[in-house]
């Protein structure tokens, strides 16, 4: 237990550096596995493109990775799937569906590959500004990790809003209804 606590503290020190830290994919997997152990519902993990800005809110930490954006999405998706305590609502930018191959070479292949990686997940497409607003609101109370990649295609960030892996919205609604009826 103490060993895990030391790993988590070490990870948080690495992630909390003021300038983004470059990581390879193996490092990323190790760090993220530890991060997901600490994170829970209401935390966010974002796999972002190269133009994603480093945000000033201290609850939002940014790291850079030496891996493709799709590789990073795949790693996050797998780690969340394997973690019994969390699941994720996945958000993508609505604008991505309207970006043309003519204006952003590689977008068609990217969309196909992303769809394949996230197959079976409930993926929500919202306007970029609405996702960012939700992320900022969450960061008022909860930590957010931004994984910045070198991808140079617009509107390709993938947002994982973590949820409880063993309790869902339906169960919560039933609980609240039961409590209300017993008042």
C-alpha positions in Angstrom: 0.0 0.0 0.0 2.8 2.4 0.9 4.6 1.5 -2.3 1.5 2.4 -4.4 1.1 5.6 -2.5 4.7 6.5 -3.3 4.1 5.7 -7.0 1.0 7.9 -7.0 2.8 10.8 -5.4 5.6 10.4 -7.9 3.2 10.4 -10.8 1.4 13.4 -9.5 4.7 15.2 -9.2 5.6 14.3 -12.8 2.2 15.3 -14.1 2.1 18.6 -12.1 5.3 20.0 -13.6 4.6 23.5 -15.0 5.8 22.6 -18.4 4.5 19.6 -20.3 6.6 16.5 -20.0 7.4 14.3 -23.0 6.6 10.6 -22.5 6.8 7.6 -24.7 3.9 5.2 -25.0 5.3 2.6 -22.5 5.8 5.4 -19.9 2.3 6.7 -20.7 0.7 3.3 -20.1 2.4 3.0 -16.7 1.6 6.5 -15.7 -2.0 6.3 -16.8 -2.6 3.0 -15.1 -1.6 4.6 -11.9 -3.6 7.7 -12.6 -6.7 5.7 -13.3 -6.2 4.0 -9.9 -6.5 7.4 -8.2 -9.1 9.0 -10.6 -12.8 8.2 -10.2 -16.1 9.5 -11.4 -16.1 13.2 -12.3 -12.4 13.2 -13.3 -11.6 13.7 -17.0 -8.8 12.4 -19.3 -8.4 14.2 -22.6 -6.3 12.9 -25.5 -5.7 16.1 -27.5 -4.2 17.3 -30.7 -1.1 19.4 -31.0 -2.9 22.8 -30.9 -4.7 22.1 -27.6 -3.6 24.8 -25.2 -2.1 24.3 -21.8 -4.8 25.6 -19.4 -4.1 27.8 -16.4 -6.4 26.0 -13.9 -4.1 24.1 -11.5 -6.5 21.2 -11.5 -5.9 20.7 -15.2 -2.5 19.0 -15.8 -0.9 18.6 -19.3 1.6 16.1 -20.4 2.8 15.5 -24.0 3.5 12.1 -25.4 5.7 10.7 -28.1 2.9 8.5 -29.5 0.2 8.9 -32.0 -3.1 10.3 -30.9 -4.9 7.1 -31.8 -2.4 5.0 -29.9 -3.0 7.2 -26.8 -6.8 6.9 -27.2 -6.5 3.1 -27.5 -4.4 2.9 -24.3 -6.8 5.1 -22.4 -9.8 3.2 -23.6 -8.2 -0.2 -22.7 -7.2 1.0 -19.2 -10.6 2.3 -18.5 -12.2 -0.9 -19.7 -9.9 -3.0 -17.5 -10.5 -0.8 -14.4 -13.4 -2.2 -12.3 -14.0 1.1 -10.5 -14.5 3.4 -13.5 -16.2 3.6 -16.9 -16.3 6.6 -19.2 -18.6 8.8 -21.2 -16.8 9.6 -24.3 -17.1 13.0 -26.1 -15.8 14.1 -29.4 -16.1 17.4 -31.2 -19.2 17.7 -33.3 -17.2 19.8 -35.7 -15.1 16.8 -36.6 -17.9 15.3 -38.7 -17.9 18.5 -40.9 -14.1 18.8 -41.4 -13.2 17.9 -45.0 -10.3 15.9 -46.3 -9.6 18.8 -48.6 -9.0 21.1 -45.6 -7.5 18.5 -43.2 -5.6 15.8 -44.9 -6.0 12.5 -43.1 -9.3 13.3 -41.4 -11.2 10.5 -43.2 -8.8 7.8 -42.2 -8.7 9.3 -38.7 -12.5 9.2 -38.3 -12.6 5.6 -39.5 -9.8 4.5 -37.1 -11.2 6.4 -34.2 -14.7 4.8 -34.7 -13.0 1.4 -34.7 -11.1 2.0 -31.5 -14.2 3.3 -29.7 -16.5 0.6 -31.1 -19.1 -0.4 -28.5 -18.7 2.8 -26.5 -21.4 5.4 -26.3 -19.7 8.3 -28.1 -21.3 11.8 -27.8 -20.7 14.5 -30.3 -21.0 18.0 -28.8 -19.7 21.4 -30.0 -16.1 21.9 -28.9 -16.9 24.9 -26.8 -19.6 23.0 -24.9 -17.2 20.2 -24.1 -14.6 22.7 -22.9 -17.1 24.5 -20.8 -18.1 21.2 -19.1 -14.4 20.3 -18.6 -13.8 23.7 -17.0 -16.8 23.4 -14.7 -15.6 20.0 -13.6 -12.1 21.3 -13.0 -13.4 23.6 -10.3 -13.7 20.5 -8.0 -12.0 17.6 -9.8 -8.7 16.9 -11.5 -8.3 16.7 -15.3 -5.4 15.2 -17.2 -4.7 16.4 -20.8 -2.5 14.1 -22.9 -1.2 16.3 -25.7 -0.2 14.5 -28.9 1.5 15.7 -32.1 -1.6 15.2 -34.3 -2.2 18.2 -36.5 -5.8 17.5 -37.6 -8.4 19.9 -36.1 -11.3 18.9 -33.8 -9.8 15.5 -33.0 -9.5 15.6 -29.2 -11.2 12.8 -27.4 -12.6 13.5 -24.0 -13.2 10.7 -21.4 -15.4 11.8 -18.6 -15.0 9.2 -15.9 -18.0 7.6 -14.2 -18.4 5.0 -11.6 -17.8 1.5 -13.0 -20.0 -0.3 -10.6 -22.9 2.1 -10.3 -24.8 3.7 -13.1 -27.2 6.6 -13.6 -30.2 4.3 -13.6 -29.2 2.8 -10.3 -28.7 6.3 -8.9 -32.1 7.5 -10.1 -33.8 4.4 -8.5 -31.9 5.1 -5.2 -33.0 8.8 -5.2 -36.6 7.9 -6.0 -36.7 5.3 -3.2 -35.2 7.8 -0.8 -37.8 10.5 -1.8 -40.6 8.0 -1.4 -39.5 7.2 2.1 -39.4 10.8 3.4 
